């Protein structure tokens, strides 16, 4: 029995993986800078991060060893010696092949791990397919046994998979870092554009008004400085009018005020369980307007309809809070749809506060969060603050450049009827 070297090409020997990663990282600035300023400012940062990421990340290889398929053996009458010149005849020579499917970037079979060129010699034929294909391993020999062929193939695929796994450790870290670096560069570029426009506006010379002003400005209702949070990226050349927004810090403070009031209700279920949705809303309004000073026209937080808490700028809503008592899954869907109809500015913030009056909260809580997460307009999330407080990012169905940040909070104020003993009638003394 003799086993001969395969004539398949060597793997992992054409290029340093570090060079390719550096090249991909360099594309970040090119892709971002290729967008017109208006389109860049009007694109939500996280959407632009995903847009760039899809063009720069390197798909790691995954080889499915357990799905290997053995091919029909081929008889061989001779083999070429390692010197490449001498050919030997064979009486009982055969070539055995096994194909192992893979997914990922086929080109990774050509890359060596940084600083390790030629560290290992592995041979296989990579058959067509990107992102899918096959790793073809061959064994040549004379008078081969089943055990010998299996041992040789198992040994080769084990070494190849081990090398791929070592590659993937590097690639996973690289791909994760891509998002961070892209986000940092996008935010830096937006700041540069906005700063340049502010400088130009303050030079003292008359300027030709452009239709590319920053798409957000701070509402006078809440005296804070905003961070402009400017989906699939819009077309170059699209311009936007300035629109107001509530600072993220203020949004978080509003949520804490709402949460604090709701926790008070949870601690006193006998007092609050009988309240209707609009009565619960009024308690929240009282607390919120104790924290914020409105302008000359009245309170910052206002009523609208039966259950809504609004902060308005001009004729549009900057913040809307919806108070609901849990009843059905459809009720939650309707509440989300209503919020999407009410919120018209880009970068608008909202809260859906749901009270569960039933004895148990576990199943309603699960259903509420799953219903919100499954809404067709939901883009990202949830960001889990706690099991009962989660944040989602929605896009307006008719205008995906407008993002809505919705925090869902669920609280438990069980109706105490039947849970507490009824007071006894006073005893008659005569």
N, C-alpha and C positions, 0 to 999 in steps of 0.2 A: 504494500500500500504506500502510495506517495501522494503528497499534496503539493501543488505548484503555486507560485505567486500569481495573484490575479492581475489581469492587464487593465483593470478599471483605473480611472484617474484618482489622484490623491485628493483628499478633502482638507479644508481649513489651511490652505497654503498660498493663497493669492493676495490677500490684503489684510492689513492690521485693522481690527475692529475699532480701535480708537480713532483711526482716520475717518471712518464712515460716521461714527457718532459725532465727531467734530463737524463734519460736513452737514449733517442733519440739523445740528444745533444752530449752525450759521444761517439756515433757512428762515429761522424765526424772524429776524429783523427784515429780511427781504420780503417775506409774505406780509408782514404788518405794514411796512413802509410802502408797499405796492398799492395800498388802499388810499383813496382820497381822504383828506382830513375829515370832511363831513361824514363819510361812511364810517370812518373809524370811531368818531365821537358818538355816532348814533347806534353803534353796535354794543350790546351788553358785553361786558368784559368776559364773562364765563362762556358766552357763545363764541366769541372770537378765539378764546383759548382752545375750545374744542375744534374750531375750524382749522387753526394752525396745527394742533396736535395730530389731527388725522393726516396731515401732509408731512409730518416730520417723525412720528414715532416709528420704531422698527419692530415689526411683529416677530416675537421670539418663535423658535422652532419647537414643535411638539411631534415626537415620533411615536406612533402607536405600535409598540412591539407586539402586543397580544393580537393584533390584526394582520400579522405577517402572512403572506400567501406564497406557497411554494410553487414554482413553475416546472414545466415538464423538462426533465434532464435532457441535455444535448450531448450526443456522442462526439468526441474529439479524437482525431487520429494522430495529433502531434501537439507539442507545445514549444514555445519559444523560451530559450534560457534567459536568465536575468541579464546576461550581457547584451541581449537584443539582437544577436547574430546567429546563435546556434539553435537549430530546431531538432527536437527529438521525437521519434515516432513512438506511438503508444498502441498496445494491444487491447486494453480495456479502459480507455480514458473517457471520462464524462465531466460535464460542467453542470453544477447544481446552483440554482438561483432561488433566492427568497426576496420578495418585495415587501417593504414595510411602509405603509402610508404615513405621510406627515402633513402638517399644516404650518404656515408661517412663511417668512421671507426666504425664498429659495437661495438667495445670494449669501445667506449666513453660512452655508456649507463651504463658501470660499474664504471665510474670514478666520484668521487665527485670533486667539485671545491676546489682548495687549501684552507686549513684551515677551511673547512665547512663540516666535516663528520657528517652525520645524521641530517643535518639541515632541510631536508624535506623528507617526505615519499611519494614516487610515485611508483605505481605498473603498470606493463604492461608486456606483453610477446613479446620478440623480435624474430621474425621469421627469418629463415635462409636467408642469403644474405649478401655479402660483395664485393663490396661497396653498393649493393642495398638490400633492405629487407623491412619488414613491422613492425610497432609498433602496436601491437594488444591490444586494450583496451576493457575490459569486464565490464558489469553491471549485477549483480545478484539481483533478487528480486521477490516479489510476488505481483500480481495485479498491475503491473507497467503501467503507462501511457506513451504515446509518448513524452509528454513534460518532464516528469521526466527522462526518459532514455536519451533524447537529452541533457538536462541540465547537467546530470552527466558525459556523455562522453565529451561534450564540455569543462566542467571544468577541467577534467583530462588532455586532450590533450593540453589545454592552459597552464597548469602548466609545463608539460613536455617540450613544445616548449620554454617556458620562460627560463627553466633551460639550455636547449641546447644553446640558444642564449647567455646566460651568459658564458657558456663554450667557445663558438666560439670567443668571444671578446679576451679571453686569448690565444686561439689557433692561431688566425690570427696574433697576435703580435709575438707569438713564431715562427710561420712558416716564417714570414718575417725576423726575427732576425737570423734564421738559415742560410739564404743566406749570410748575413753579416759575421757571425762567420765562416762559411765555407770558404768564400773568404779570410778572414784574416789568417786562418790557412794554407790554400793552399799557399798563398804568403809567409808566414813565413817559411813553410817547404821547398819551393823552394830556398829561400835565404839561409837556413841552408845547403842545399846540395851544392849549388854553392860556398858558403864560405868555406865549408870543402874541396872542390876540389882545391880552390885557395890556401888554407893553405898547403895542401899536395904538390902542385906544387912548393911552395916557400921554402920548407925545405932544399933544396940543395942536395937532394939525387936523384939518377936516378930513374925514375918512369917507370913502364911498361905502355906503351900507351894503353889506353882503347878506345873503340869505343862508349863512352858515354859522350863525351864532350858536353858542353852546346850548344843548337841548334841555338843560335844567337850570333853575335858579331857586334861591331859597325863599320860601313863603314868609311873609312878615308875621304870620300868626305865631310861628315858632322861631325865635331869634337865634338861630344856629347857622353855622357854616356847613354847606353840604359838600359831600364828595360826589362830583358828577358821576353818575353811573350810567355811563352812556351805553342775533339770533341768527339763524344763518345770516351772515353779514349782508346788509342791503347793498344795492347797486351803487357803484361810484357815481357821483354827480347828484345824489339825492340830498336835499337840504331840509333843515328842520327849524321850526320856530322855537324860541326859548320856552321851557315848561318848568313849573315849580316841582319841588320835591321836599320830603321831610327827611332830615338827617337820620342816619342809621341809629345814632345814639338816642335821639328822641323817640324813635320807633321802639327801641328796646325799653325805654323808660315807660312809654305808654303801655307796653305789654306787661311790665312789672306792676303798674298800677291796677290794670285789669286783673292780673293774677292775684294780687293782694286782696282785692275786694272779693274775688271768687273764693279764695281760701277762707275768708271770714264767713261767707255763706255756707261753706262746707262744715265749718265748726258749729254753725247754728242752724241746722236743717229745719227745726221746728218753726223757726222764724221765717225762713225764705222759701221753703218747699212749696208753699201755697201761692207764691207770686207768679204772675203771668210774665210772658217774655218781655212785654213793654215795661212792666214794673221793674224787672231785673235790670233792663237797659237804663232806667232812670237812676238807679243806684250807682251804676258805673259813671253816668254823666256827672253826678254830684262829685264823685271822687276825682275824676279827670279835670274838671273845671276848678277844683281846688288846687291843682298843680300848675295849671297854665293860665296865663293872663291873656285874654282876648284883645282884639283891637277895638276901635271906637264903636264898631257896629254891633258888638255883643260878645257872647261867649265864644271861646275857641271851638269847643265841642258842642255840636247841635244835634237835635232830633231830626229824623227823617223817617217817615213811615212808622211802623209799629216797633221795629227792633233795631234800627240802625243808629250808629254813632258816627258822626261825620266831622271831618275837618275839610273845609272848602277853600279854594282859591279861585276868585272870579266865579265862573259858573261850573267849575269842575271839582271833583272830589280828590283830595290828596290822601286822606286816610278814611277808611270805613271799617267800623266794627259791627259785626252781626251777632246778636244774641239769639240762640236757639235752644229749645228744650228737645232733647232726643226723642224721636218717635219712630222714624223709619229711615232706611237707607236712601229712599227717594227724597226725603226731606233734606238730607245733607247734599245730595246732588243739586236740588233746587236752590239751596242756599249758596253753593259755590257759583252756579250759573248767575244768580242775582248779583253776587259780588262782581263777577266779570262784566256784567252789564253796567254797573255803577261806576267802575273805575276806568277812567278815560285817559289820564296822563300816563306817560311812560314813567317807570320807576315809582309806581304807586304802591302803598303799603296797606295791608288789611289784616284783620283778625276775625276769626270765626270762633266764638266762645259757645261751647255746647254744654248744657247741663243735663245730667242723667238723673232722673228722679226714681228710677227703678232701684230695687234692693241691691242688685249686682251691677258692677260697672265693667267687668272684664270683657265680656262679649260686645257690648255696645262700643267700648273704646276701640277694640280691634276693628269692628265694622266701620266706624267713623273714619279712622286713619286710612284703611284700605280703600274706602270709597273716594276720599280726596286724592289719594295717590293714583287711583285708576281713572281720574278724569282726563278726557282727551286733550285738554289744553295744558295739562301739567307738563312742564319741561324738565325740571330738576328737583331732586329731593327724595325723601325728606332729610332735612338736617334735624337730628333728634336732640332736643334740649332735655327732654325727659320722655317717658313713655306716654304721658298725657299732654305733652307740648312739642309739636313738630312744625317745622317751617318748610314751605314748598314755594317753588318759583313757577308761575304760570305765564303763558303768553296770551295776549288778546287774540281770539280766534280770527278776527278780521284784520289784525295788524300785528304780526309777530315781533316788530321792533319795540313794542310796548310790553314791558315786563311788569308783572304784579307779584309782590311778595306777600304770601298769605301764611300767617301763623295760626295753627289750629290748636286750641286749648280745650281740654275736656275736664269737667269737674263733677263731683258727686254730691247732690243734695237730695237724698232719698226722702220721699214722702213718708212721714212718720205715722200716718194713719194705719192702725193695725199692728204697728211695731212697738207702741208704748201702751201701757195699761190705761184704760179710760178712767177718769176721775169718778169716785163713788158719790152717789147722791148723799146729802147730809142726813144724818139720822134724825128721826122725829123724836122729840123729847116729851111729847104728850100724846 
